[in-house]
């Protein structure tokens, strides 16, 4: 029996993988801009990727009925929305 046979693969699995990929890519963006500037930088795109990834994971958690990801997703959306608001205010 293959290890992967123990997992469910469907549309929502692909959705969850895409959400995690989007969420992970925010670190790549942050690293790229920090390397480019030669100092630690958190670009506005970091917060957009964070918020979008968290929202997608929240949908995934709702469909899968996963209370752990659901609670985490709600908290993340609140925190990333607030960080995005602060970042946009400081950008002006």
SEFIZA-3560 file (N, C-alpha, C; in Angstrom, 3 decimals):
REM SEFIZA-3560
<numar><xx>0.847</xx><yy>-1.189</yy><zz>0.000</zz><atom>N</atom></numar>
<numar><xx>0.000</xx><yy>0.000</yy><zz>0.000</zz><atom>CA</atom></numar>
<numar><xx>0.890</xx><yy>1.249</yy><zz>0.000</zz><atom>C</atom></numar>
<numar><xx>0.597</xx><yy>2.138</yy><zz>-0.881</zz><atom>N</atom></numar>
<numar><xx>1.366</xx><yy>3.376</yy><zz>-1.021</zz><atom>CA</atom></numar>
<numar><xx>0.999</xx><yy>4.368</yy><zz>0.082</zz><atom>C</atom></numar>
<numar><xx>1.979</xx><yy>5.129</yy><zz>0.498</zz><atom>N</atom></numar>
<numar><xx>1.786</xx><yy>6.162</yy><zz>1.518</zz><atom>CA</atom></numar>
<numar><xx>0.702</xx><yy>7.156</yy><zz>1.105</zz><atom>C</atom></numar>
<numar><xx>0.690</xx><yy>7.544</yy><zz>-0.170</zz><atom>N</atom></numar>
<numar><xx>-0.260</xx><yy>8.549</yy><zz>-0.656</zz><atom>CA</atom></numar>
<numar><xx>-1.691</xx><yy>8.043</yy><zz>-0.735</zz><atom>C</atom></numar>
<numar><xx>-1.890</xx><yy>6.753</yy><zz>-0.705</zz><atom>N</atom></numar>
<numar><xx>-3.243</xx><yy>6.199</yy><zz>-0.753</zz><atom>CA</atom></numar>
<numar><xx>-4.045</xx><yy>6.528</yy><zz>0.501</zz><atom>C</atom></numar>
<numar><xx>-3.366</xx><yy>6.937</yy><zz>1.564</zz><atom>N</atom></numar>
<numar><xx>-4.037</xx><yy>7.272</yy><zz>2.817</zz><atom>CA</atom></numar>
<numar><xx>-4.629</xx><yy>8.681</yy><zz>2.809</zz><atom>C</atom></numar>
<numar><xx>-4.385</xx><yy>9.434</yy><zz>1.757</zz><atom>N</atom></numar>
<numar><xx>-4.835</xx><yy>10.820</yy><zz>1.690</zz><atom>CA</atom></numar>
<numar><xx>-5.942</xx><yy>10.977</yy><zz>0.661</zz><atom>C</atom></numar>
<numar><xx>-6.799</xx><yy>11.959</yy><zz>0.908</zz><atom>N</atom></numar>
<numar><xx>-7.892</xx><yy>12.269</yy><zz>0.000</zz><atom>CA</atom></numar>
<numar><xx>-7.407</xx><yy>13.314</yy><zz>-1.010</zz><atom>C</atom></numar>
<numar><xx>-7.568</xx><yy>13.033</yy><zz>-2.286</zz><atom>N</atom></numar>
<numar><xx>-7.195</xx><yy>13.985</yy><zz>-3.334</zz><atom>CA</atom></numar>
<numar><xx>-8.439</xx><yy>14.348</yy><zz>-4.134</zz><atom>C</atom></numar>
<numar><xx>-8.829</xx><yy>15.624</yy><zz>-4.033</zz><atom>N</atom></numar>
<numar><xx>-9.982</xx><yy>16.127</yy><zz>-4.761</zz><atom>CA</atom></numar>
<numar><xx>-9.774</xx><yy>17.623</yy><zz>-5.007</zz><atom>C</atom></numar>
<numar><xx>-10.824</xx><yy>18.289</yy><zz>-5.459</zz><atom>N</atom></numar>
<numar><xx>-10.730</xx><yy>19.730</yy><zz>-5.734</zz><atom>CA</atom></numar>
<numar><xx>-10.259</xx><yy>20.494</yy><zz>-4.514</zz><atom>C</atom></numar>
<numar><xx>-10.785</xx><yy>20.164</yy><zz>-3.341</zz><atom>N</atom></numar>
<numar><xx>-10.450</xx><yy>20.909</yy><zz>-2.128</zz><atom>CA</atom></numar>
<numar><xx>-9.023</xx><yy>20.651</yy><zz>-1.664</zz><atom>C</atom></numar>
<numar><xx>-8.507</xx><yy>19.485</yy><zz>-1.982</zz><atom>N</atom></numar>
<numar><xx>-7.093</xx><yy>19.227</yy><zz>-1.698</zz><atom>CA</atom></numar>
<numar><xx>-6.238</xx><yy>20.147</yy><zz>-2.554</zz><atom>C</atom></numar>
<numar><xx>-6.579</xx><yy>20.253</yy><zz>-3.831</zz><atom>N</atom></numar>
<numar><xx>-5.844</xx><yy>21.169</yy><zz>-4.724</zz><atom>CA</atom></numar>
<numar><xx>-5.991</xx><yy>22.612</yy><zz>-4.259</zz><atom>C</atom></numar>
<numar><xx>-7.196</xx><yy>22.993</yy><zz>-3.829</zz><atom>N</atom></numar>
<numar><xx>-7.446</xx><yy>24.340</yy><zz>-3.298</zz><atom>CA</atom></numar>
<numar><xx>-6.537</xx><yy>24.604</yy><zz>-2.087</zz><atom>C</atom></numar>
<numar><xx>-6.490</xx><yy>23.644</yy><zz>-1.174</zz><atom>N</atom></numar>
<numar><xx>-5.659</xx><yy>23.779</yy><zz>0.020</zz><atom>CA</atom></numar>
<numar><xx>-4.181</xx><yy>23.884</yy><zz>-0.316</zz><atom>C</atom></numar>
<numar><xx>-3.726</xx><yy>23.100</yy><zz>-1.279</zz><atom>N</atom></numar>
<numar><xx>-2.326</xx><yy>23.176</yy><zz>-1.709</zz><atom>CA</atom></numar>
<numar><xx>-2.024</xx><yy>24.531</yy><zz>-2.341</zz><atom>C</atom></numar>
<numar><xx>-2.945</xx><yy>25.034</yy><zz>-3.165</zz><atom>N</atom></numar>
<numar><xx>-2.768</xx><yy>26.353</yy><zz>-3.780</zz><atom>CA</atom></numar>
<numar><xx>-2.750</xx><yy>27.434</yy><zz>-2.700</zz><atom>C</atom></numar>
<numar><xx>-3.635</xx><yy>27.329</yy><zz>-1.718</zz><atom>N</atom></numar>
<numar><xx>-3.677</xx><yy>28.302</yy><zz>-0.632</zz><atom>CA</atom></numar>
<numar><xx>-2.360</xx><yy>28.303</yy><zz>0.144</zz><atom>C</atom></numar>
<numar><xx>-1.849</xx><yy>27.126</yy><zz>0.459</zz><atom>N</atom></numar>
<numar><xx>-0.582</xx><yy>27.037</yy><zz>1.187</zz><atom>CA</atom></numar>
<numar><xx>0.570</xx><yy>27.562</yy><zz>0.331</zz><atom>C</atom></numar>
<numar><xx>0.527</xx><yy>27.288</yy><zz>-0.979</zz><atom>N</atom></numar>
<numar><xx>1.557</xx><yy>27.804</yy><zz>-1.883</zz><atom>CA</atom></numar>
<numar><xx>1.547</xx><yy>29.319</yy><zz>-1.935</zz><atom>C</atom></numar>
<numar><xx>0.364</xx><yy>29.884</yy><zz>-2.011</zz><atom>N</atom></numar>
<numar><xx>0.221</xx><yy>31.343</yy><zz>-2.024</zz><atom>CA</atom></numar>
<numar><xx>0.709</xx><yy>31.930</yy><zz>-0.707</zz><atom>C</atom></numar>
<numar><xx>0.326</xx><yy>31.291</yy><zz>0.376</zz><atom>N</atom></numar>
<numar><xx>0.739</xx><yy>31.745</yy><zz>1.700</zz><atom>CA</atom></numar>
<numar><xx>2.264</xx><yy>31.672</yy><zz>1.835</zz><atom>C</atom></numar>
<numar><xx>2.875</xx><yy>30.585</yy><zz>1.353</zz><atom>N</atom></numar>
<numar><xx>4.325</xx><yy>30.438</yy><zz>1.421</zz><atom>CA</atom></numar>
<numar><xx>5.039</xx><yy>31.471</yy><zz>0.551</zz><atom>C</atom></numar>
<numar><xx>4.462</xx><yy>31.795</yy><zz>-0.604</zz><atom>N</atom></numar>
<numar><xx>5.117</xx><yy>32.713</yy><zz>-1.544</zz><atom>CA</atom></numar>
<numar><xx>5.329</xx><yy>34.104</yy><zz>-0.953</zz><atom>C</atom></numar>
<numar><xx>4.569</xx><yy>34.437</yy><zz>0.074</zz><atom>N</atom></numar>
<numar><xx>4.766</xx><yy>35.736</yy><zz>0.711</zz><atom>CA</atom></numar>
<numar><xx>6.156</xx><yy>35.833</yy><zz>1.308</zz><atom>C</atom></numar>
<numar><xx>6.701</xx><yy>34.722</yy><zz>1.800</zz><atom>N</atom></numar>
<numar><xx>8.054</xx><yy>34.721</yy><zz>2.340</zz><atom>CA</atom></numar>
<numar><xx>9.093</xx><yy>34.905</yy><zz>1.237</zz><atom>C</atom></numar>
<numar><xx>8.822</xx><yy>34.324</yy><zz>0.080</zz><atom>N</atom></numar>
<numar><xx>9.726</xx><yy>34.495</yy><zz>-1.061</zz><atom>CA</atom></numar>
<numar><xx>9.746</xx><yy>35.967</yy><zz>-1.480</zz><atom>C</atom></numar>
<numar><xx>8.577</xx><yy>36.600</yy><zz>-1.521</zz><atom>N</atom></numar>
<numar><xx>8.488</xx><yy>38.016</yy><zz>-1.874</zz><atom>CA</atom></numar>
<numar><xx>9.225</xx><yy>38.868</yy><zz>-0.852</zz><atom>C</atom></numar>
<numar><xx>9.013</xx><yy>38.576</yy><zz>0.421</zz><atom>N</atom></numar>
<numar><xx>9.679</xx><yy>39.338</yy><zz>1.477</zz><atom>CA</atom></numar>
<numar><xx>11.196</xx><yy>39.156</yy><zz>1.398</zz><atom>C</atom></numar>
<numar><xx>11.651</xx><yy>37.954</yy><zz>1.155</zz><atom>N</atom></numar>
<numar><xx>13.086</xx><yy>37.675</yy><zz>1.034</zz><atom>CA</atom></numar>
<numar><xx>13.668</xx><yy>38.428</yy><zz>-0.163</zz><atom>C</atom></numar>
<numar><xx>12.971</xx><yy>38.384</yy><zz>-1.310</zz><atom>N</atom></numar>
<numar><xx>13.451</xx><yy>39.051</yy><zz>-2.521</zz><atom>CA</atom></numar>
<numar><xx>13.643</xx><yy>40.548</yy><zz>-2.285</zz><atom>C</atom></numar>
<numar><xx>12.635</xx><yy>41.210</yy><zz>-1.732</zz><atom>N</atom></numar>
<numar><xx>12.730</xx><yy>42.649</yy><zz>-1.505</zz><atom>CA</atom></numar>
<numar><xx>13.784</xx><yy>42.991</yy><zz>-0.452</zz><atom>C</atom></numar>
<numar><xx>13.939</xx><yy>42.139</yy><zz>0.547</zz><atom>N</atom></numar>
<numar><xx>14.968</xx><yy>42.374</yy><zz>1.553</zz><atom>CA</atom></numar>
<numar><xx>16.363</xx><yy>42.246</yy><zz>0.943</zz><atom>C</atom></numar>
<numar><xx>16.567</xx><yy>41.249</yy><zz>0.100</zz><atom>N</atom></numar>
<numar><xx>17.852</xx><yy>41.087</yy><zz>-0.587</zz><atom>CA</atom></numar>
<numar><xx>18.131</xx><yy>42.280</yy><zz>-1.493</zz><atom>C</atom></numar>
<numar><xx>17.113</xx><yy>42.714</yy><zz>-2.197</zz><atom>N</atom></numar>
<numar><xx>17.244</xx><yy>43.841</yy><zz>-3.122</zz><atom>CA</atom></numar>
<numar><xx>17.614</xx><yy>45.126</yy><zz>-2.392</zz><atom>C</atom></numar>
<numar><xx>17.027</xx><yy>45.350</yy><zz>-1.218</zz><atom>N</atom></numar>
<numar><xx>17.278</xx><yy>46.569</yy><zz>-0.438</zz><atom>CA</atom></numar>
<numar><xx>18.491</xx><yy>46.449</yy><zz>0.485</zz><atom>C</atom></numar>
<numar><xx>18.921</xx><yy>45.217</yy><zz>0.752</zz><atom>N</atom></numar>
<numar><xx>20.037</xx><yy>45.007</yy><zz>1.657</zz><atom>CA</atom></numar>
<numar><xx>19.665</xx><yy>45.188</yy><zz>3.119</zz><atom>C</atom></numar>
<numar><xx>18.380</xx><yy>45.129</yy><zz>3.401</zz><atom>N</atom></numar>
<numar><xx>17.884</xx><yy>45.219</yy><zz>4.774</zz><atom>CA</atom></numar>
<numar><xx>16.536</xx><yy>44.521</yy><zz>4.821</zz><atom>C</atom></numar>
<numar><xx>16.042</xx><yy>44.258</yy><zz>6.014</zz><atom>N</atom></numar>
<numar><xx>14.751</xx><yy>43.593</yy><zz>6.150</zz><atom>CA</atom></numar>
<numar><xx>13.638</xx><yy>44.542</yy><zz>5.721</zz><atom>C</atom></numar>
<numar><xx>12.863</xx><yy>44.086</yy><zz>4.752</zz><atom>N</atom></numar>
<numar><xx>11.769</xx><yy>44.884</yy><zz>4.197</zz><atom>CA</atom></numar>
<numar><xx>10.518</xx><yy>44.002</yy><zz>4.143</zz><atom>C</atom></numar>
<numar><xx>9.390</xx><yy>44.567</yy><zz>4.504</zz><atom>N</atom></numar>
<numar><xx>8.116</xx><yy>43.854</yy><zz>4.346</zz><atom>CA</atom></numar>
<numar><xx>7.271</xx><yy>44.675</yy><zz>3.375</zz><atom>C</atom></numar>
<numar><xx>7.276</xx><yy>44.279</yy><zz>2.095</zz><atom>N</atom></numar>
<numar><xx>6.511</xx><yy>45.024</yy><zz>1.096</zz><atom>CA</atom></numar>
<numar><xx>5.008</xx><yy>44.825</yy><zz>1.283</zz><atom>C</atom></numar>
<numar><xx>4.224</xx><yy>45.726</yy><zz>0.742</zz><atom>N</atom></numar>
<numar><xx>2.763</xx><yy>45.669</yy><zz>0.852</zz><atom>CA</atom></numar>
<numar><xx>2.221</xx><yy>44.357</yy><zz>0.260</zz><atom>C</atom></numar>
<numar><xx>2.903</xx><yy>43.833</yy><zz>-0.771</zz><atom>N</atom></numar>
<numar><xx>2.477</xx><yy>42.566</yy><zz>-1.384</zz><atom>CA</atom></numar>
<numar><xx>2.502</xx><yy>41.422</yy><zz>-0.370</zz><atom>C</atom></numar>
<numar><xx>3.408</xx><yy>41.477</yy><zz>0.601</zz><atom>N</atom></numar>
<numar><xx>3.479</xx><yy>40.459</yy><zz>1.653</zz><atom>CA</atom></numar>
<numar><xx>2.139</xx><yy>40.344</yy><zz>2.361</zz><atom>C</atom></numar>
<numar><xx>1.544</xx><yy>41.484</yy><zz>2.689</zz><atom>N</atom></numar>
<numar><xx>0.269</xx><yy>41.468</yy><zz>3.424</zz><atom>CA</atom></numar>
<numar><xx>-0.884</xx><yy>41.029</yy><zz>2.539</zz><atom>C</atom></numar>
<numar><xx>-0.845</xx><yy>41.384</yy><zz>1.244</zz><atom>N</atom></numar>
<numar><xx>-1.892</xx><yy>40.918</yy><zz>0.328</zz><atom>CA</atom></numar>
<numar><xx>-1.831</xx><yy>39.397</yy><zz>0.164</zz><atom>C</atom></numar>
<numar><xx>-0.619</xx><yy>38.862</yy><zz>-0.007</zz><atom>N</atom></numar>
<numar><xx>-0.469</xx><yy>37.415</yy><zz>-0.116</zz><atom>CA</atom></numar>
<numar><xx>-0.885</xx><yy>36.731</yy><zz>1.181</zz><atom>C</atom></numar>
<numar><xx>-0.530</xx><yy>37.326</yy><zz>2.323</zz><atom>N</atom></numar>
<numar><xx>-0.909</xx><yy>36.774</yy><zz>3.621</zz><atom>CA</atom></numar>
<numar><xx>-2.426</xx><yy>36.708</yy><zz>3.757</zz><atom>C</atom></numar>
<numar><xx>-3.084</xx><yy>37.793</yy><zz>3.439</zz><atom>N</atom></numar>
<numar><xx>-4.534</xx><yy>37.883</yy><zz>3.574</zz><atom>CA</atom></numar>
<numar><xx>-5.247</xx><yy>36.935</yy><zz>2.614</zz><atom>C</atom></numar>
<numar><xx>-4.806</xx><yy>36.887</yy><zz>1.370</zz><atom>N</atom></numar>
<numar><xx>-5.423</xx><yy>36.003</yy><zz>0.376</zz><atom>CA</atom></numar>
<numar><xx>-5.215</xx><yy>34.538</yy><zz>0.747</zz><atom>C</atom></numar>
<numar><xx>-3.992</xx><yy>34.189</yy><zz>1.128</zz><atom>N</atom></numar>
<numar><xx>-3.717</xx><yy>32.813</yy><zz>1.543</zz><atom>CA</atom></numar>
<numar><xx>-4.541</xx><yy>32.409</yy><zz>2.753</zz><atom>C</atom></numar>
<numar><xx>-4.636</xx><yy>33.305</yy><zz>3.745</zz><atom>N</atom></numar>
<numar><xx>-5.418</xx><yy>33.012</yy><zz>4.947</zz><atom>CA</atom></numar>
<numar><xx>-6.901</xx><yy>32.853</yy><zz>4.612</zz><atom>C</atom></numar>
<numar><xx>-7.418</xx><yy>33.684</yy><zz>3.718</zz><atom>N</atom></numar>
<numar><xx>-8.829</xx><yy>33.576</yy><zz>3.319</zz><atom>CA</atom></numar>
<numar><xx>-9.090</xx><yy>32.247</yy><zz>2.610</zz><atom>C</atom></numar>
<numar><xx>-8.165</xx><yy>31.849</yy><zz>1.747</zz><atom>N</atom></numar>
<numar><xx>-8.329</xx><yy>30.575</yy><zz>1.042</zz><atom>CA</atom></numar>
<numar><xx>-8.257</xx><yy>29.400</yy><zz>2.018</zz><atom>C</atom></numar>
<numar><xx>-7.362</xx><yy>29.482</yy><zz>2.986</zz><atom>N</atom></numar>
<numar><xx>-7.251</xx><yy>28.425</yy><zz>3.987</zz><atom>CA</atom></numar>
<numar><xx>-8.509</xx><yy>28.388</yy><zz>4.858</zz><atom>C</atom></numar>
<numar><xx>-9.097</xx><yy>29.551</yy><zz>5.123</zz><atom>N</atom></numar>
<numar><xx>-10.345</xx><yy>29.608</yy><zz>5.889</zz><atom>CA</atom></numar>
<numar><xx>-11.470</xx><yy>28.896</yy><zz>5.136</zz><atom>C</atom></numar>
<numar><xx>-11.565</xx><yy>29.114</yy><zz>3.833</zz><atom>N</atom></numar>
<numar><xx>-12.563</xx><yy>28.409</yy><zz>3.015</zz><atom>CA</atom></numar>
<numar><xx>-12.304</xx><yy>26.902</yy><zz>3.078</zz><atom>C</atom></numar>
<numar><xx>-11.041</xx><yy>26.526</yy><zz>2.905</zz><atom>N</atom></numar>
<numar><xx>-10.664</xx><yy>25.115</yy><zz>2.965</zz><atom>CA</atom></numar>
<numar><xx>-11.052</xx><yy>24.503</yy><zz>4.308</zz><atom>C</atom></numar>
<numar><xx>-10.748</xx><yy>25.196</yy><zz>5.403</zz><atom>N</atom></numar>
<numar><xx>-11.057</xx><yy>24.696</yy><zz>6.743</zz><atom>CA</atom></numar>
<numar><xx>-12.560</xx><yy>24.546</yy><zz>6.945</zz><atom>C</atom></numar>
<numar><xx>-13.335</xx><yy>25.462</yy><zz>6.362</zz><atom>N</atom></numar>
<numar><xx>-14.794</xx><yy>25.390</yy><zz>6.468</zz><atom>CA</atom></numar>
<numar><xx>-15.317</xx><yy>24.162</yy><zz>5.732</zz><atom>C</atom></numar>
<numar><xx>-14.821</xx><yy>23.944</yy><zz>4.511</zz><atom>N</atom></numar>
<numar><xx>-15.264</xx><yy>22.794</yy><zz>3.714</zz><atom>CA</atom></numar>
<numar><xx>-14.871</xx><yy>21.484</yy><zz>4.386</zz><atom>C</atom></numar>
<numar><xx>-13.656</xx><yy>21.435</yy><zz>4.903</zz><atom>N</atom></numar>
<numar><xx>-13.145</xx><yy>20.209</yy><zz>5.538</zz><atom>CA</atom></numar>
<numar><xx>-13.608</xx><yy>20.052</yy><zz>6.983</zz><atom>C</atom></numar>
<numar><xx>-14.290</xx><yy>21.082</yy><zz>7.493</zz><atom>N</atom></numar>
<numar><xx>-14.769</xx><yy>21.065</yy><zz>8.884</zz><atom>CA</atom></numar>
<numar><xx>-13.615</xx><yy>20.829</yy><zz>9.863</zz><atom>C</atom></numar>
<numar><xx>-12.552</xx><yy>21.610</yy><zz>9.675</zz><atom>N</atom></numar>
<numar><xx>-11.356</xx><yy>21.510</yy><zz>10.516</zz><atom>CA</atom></numar>
<numar><xx>-11.319</xx><yy>22.710</yy><zz>11.456</zz><atom>C</atom></numar>
<numar><xx>-11.686</xx><yy>22.491</yy><zz>12.701</zz><atom>N</atom></numar>
<numar><xx>-11.826</xx><yy>23.576</yy><zz>13.672</zz><atom>CA</atom></numar>
<numar><xx>-10.488</xx><yy>24.261</yy><zz>13.953</zz><atom>C</atom></numar>
<numar><xx>-9.392</xx><yy>23.518</yy><zz>13.905</zz><atom>N</atom></numar>
<numar><xx>-8.076</xx><yy>24.102</yy><zz>14.172</zz><atom>CA</atom></numar>
<numar><xx>-7.736</xx><yy>25.143</yy><zz>13.114</zz><atom>C</atom></numar>
<numar><xx>-7.828</xx><yy>24.779</yy><zz>11.849</zz><atom>N</atom></numar>
<numar><xx>-7.538</xx><yy>25.725</yy><zz>10.768</zz><atom>CA</atom></numar>
<numar><xx>-8.570</xx><yy>26.840</yy><zz>10.703</zz><atom>C</atom></numar>
<numar><xx>-9.807</xx><yy>26.529</yy><zz>11.062</zz><atom>N</atom></numar>
<numar><xx>-10.870</xx><yy>27.535</yy><zz>11.044</zz><atom>CA</atom></numar>
<numar><xx>-10.574</xx><yy>28.652</yy><zz>12.047</zz><atom>C</atom></numar>
<numar><xx>-10.257</xx><yy>28.287</yy><zz>13.268</zz><atom>N</atom></numar>
<numar><xx>-9.937</xx><yy>29.297</yy><zz>14.287</zz><atom>CA</atom></numar>
<numar><xx>-8.678</xx><yy>30.067</yy><zz>13.911</zz><atom>C</atom></numar>
<numar><xx>-7.666</xx><yy>29.351</yy><zz>13.450</zz><atom>N</atom></numar>
<numar><xx>-6.422</xx><yy>29.997</yy><zz>13.031</zz><atom>CA</atom></numar>
<numar><xx>-6.674</xx><yy>30.952</yy><zz>11.872</zz><atom>C</atom></numar>
<numar><xx>-7.467</xx><yy>30.533</yy><zz>10.892</zz><atom>N</atom></numar>
<numar><xx>-7.766</xx><yy>31.373</yy><zz>9.728</zz><atom>CA</atom></numar>
<numar><xx>-8.479</xx><yy>32.656</yy><zz>10.105</zz><atom>C</atom></numar>
<numar><xx>-9.430</xx><yy>32.560</yy><zz>11.004</zz><atom>N</atom></numar>
<numar><xx>-10.155</xx><yy>33.754</yy><zz>11.452</zz><atom>CA</atom></numar>
<numar><xx>-9.201</xx><yy>34.737</yy><zz>12.116</zz><atom>C</atom></numar>
<numar><xx>-8.351</xx><yy>34.224</yy><zz>12.993</zz><atom>N</atom></numar>
<numar><xx>-7.372</xx><yy>35.076</yy><zz>13.673</zz><atom>CA</atom></numar>
<numar><xx>-6.394</xx><yy>35.698</yy><zz>12.670</zz><atom>C</atom></numar>
<numar><xx>-5.905</xx><yy>34.901</yy><zz>11.729</zz><atom>N</atom></numar>
<numar><xx>-4.963</xx><yy>35.412</yy><zz>10.725</zz><atom>CA</atom></numar>
<numar><xx>-5.589</xx><yy>36.519</yy><zz>9.884</zz><atom>C</atom></numar>
<numar><xx>-6.821</xx><yy>36.322</yy><zz>9.461</zz><atom>N</atom></numar>
<numar><xx>-7.476</xx><yy>37.343</yy><zz>8.638</zz><atom>CA</atom></numar>
<numar><xx>-7.579</xx><yy>38.654</yy><zz>9.411</zz><atom>C</atom></numar>
<numar><xx>-7.945</xx><yy>38.568</yy><zz>10.673</zz><atom>N</atom></numar>
<numar><xx>-8.011</xx><yy>39.778</yy><zz>11.500</zz><atom>CA</atom></numar>
<numar><xx>-6.638</xx><yy>40.448</yy><zz>11.581</zz><atom>C</atom></numar>
<numar><xx>-5.604</xx><yy>39.687</yy><zz>11.928</zz><atom>N</atom></numar>
<numar><xx>-4.262</xx><yy>40.255</yy><zz>12.104</zz><atom>CA</atom></numar>
<numar><xx>-3.685</xx><yy>40.804</yy><zz>10.797</zz><atom>C</atom></numar>
<numar><xx>-3.836</xx><yy>40.063</yy><zz>9.700</zz><atom>N</atom></numar>
<numar><xx>-3.271</xx><yy>40.520</yy><zz>8.427</zz><atom>CA</atom></numar>
<numar><xx>-4.036</xx><yy>41.723</yy><zz>7.883</zz><atom>C</atom></numar>
<numar><xx>-5.332</xx><yy>41.768</yy><zz>8.110</zz><atom>N</atom></numar>
<numar><xx>-6.111</xx><yy>42.942</yy><zz>7.691</zz><atom>CA</atom></numar>
<numar><xx>-5.636</xx><yy>44.180</yy><zz>8.437</zz><atom>C</atom></numar>
<numar><xx>-5.422</xx><yy>44.024</yy><zz>9.725</zz><atom>N</atom></numar>
<numar><xx>-4.925</xx><yy>45.147</yy><zz>10.531</zz><atom>CA</atom></numar>
<numar><xx>-3.532</xx><yy>45.571</yy><zz>10.071</zz><atom>C</atom></numar>
<numar><xx>-2.650</xx><yy>44.616</yy><zz>9.820</zz><atom>N</atom></numar>
<numar><xx>-1.299</xx><yy>44.941</yy><zz>9.339</zz><atom>CA</atom></numar>
<numar><xx>-1.340</xx><yy>45.626</yy><zz>7.981</zz><atom>C</atom></numar>
<numar><xx>-2.228</xx><yy>45.187</yy><zz>7.105</zz><atom>N</atom></numar>
<numar><xx>-2.367</xx><yy>45.814</yy><zz>5.792</zz><atom>CA</atom></numar>
<numar><xx>-2.876</xx><yy>47.243</yy><zz>5.936</zz><atom>C</atom></numar>
<numar><xx>-3.820</xx><yy>47.452</yy><zz>6.826</zz><atom>N</atom></numar>
<numar><xx>-4.337</xx><yy>48.813</yy><zz>7.089</zz><atom>CA</atom></numar>
<numar><xx>-3.221</xx><yy>49.724</yy><zz>7.573</zz><atom>C</atom></numar>
<numar><xx>-2.416</xx><yy>49.245</yy><zz>8.517</zz><atom>N</atom></numar>
<numar><xx>-1.298</xx><yy>50.038</yy><zz>9.033</zz><atom>CA</atom></numar>
<numar><xx>-0.277</xx><yy>50.307</yy><zz>7.940</zz><atom>C</atom></numar>
<numar><xx>0.047</xx><yy>49.300</yy><zz>7.148</zz><atom>N</atom></numar>
<numar><xx>1.044</xx><yy>49.448</yy><zz>6.076</zz><atom>CA</atom></numar>
<numar><xx>0.565</xx><yy>50.486</yy><zz>5.036</zz><atom>C</atom></numar>
<numar><xx>-0.707</xx><yy>50.409</yy><zz>4.662</zz><atom>N</atom></numar>
<numar><xx>-1.236</xx><yy>51.358</yy><zz>3.673</zz><atom>CA</atom></numar>
<numar><xx>-1.251</xx><yy>52.785</yy><zz>4.237</zz><atom>C</atom></numar>
<numar><xx>-1.554</xx><yy>52.919</yy><zz>5.528</zz><atom>N</atom></numar>
<numar><xx>-1.557</xx><yy>54.252</yy><zz>6.157</zz><atom>CA</atom></numar>
<numar><xx>-0.136</xx><yy>54.816</yy><zz>6.176</zz><atom>C</atom></numar>
<numar><xx>0.840</xx><yy>53.987</yy><zz>6.468</zz><atom>N</atom></numar>
<numar><xx>2.231</xx><yy>54.446</yy><zz>6.513</zz><atom>CA</atom></numar>
<numar><xx>2.820</xx><yy>54.693</yy><zz>5.140</zz><atom>C</atom></numar>
<numar><xx>2.198</xx><yy>54.098</yy><zz>4.113</zz><atom>N</atom></numar>
<numar><xx>2.673</xx><yy>54.266</yy><zz>2.739</zz><atom>CA</atom></numar>
<numar><xx>2.388</xx><yy>55.671</yy><zz>2.207</zz><atom>C</atom></numar>
<numar><xx>1.358</xx><yy>56.319</yy><zz>2.748</zz><atom>N</atom></numar>
<numar><xx>0.944</xx><yy>57.640</yy><zz>2.259</zz><atom>CA</atom></numar>
<numar><xx>1.848</xx><yy>58.732</yy><zz>2.743</zz><atom>C</atom></numar>
//
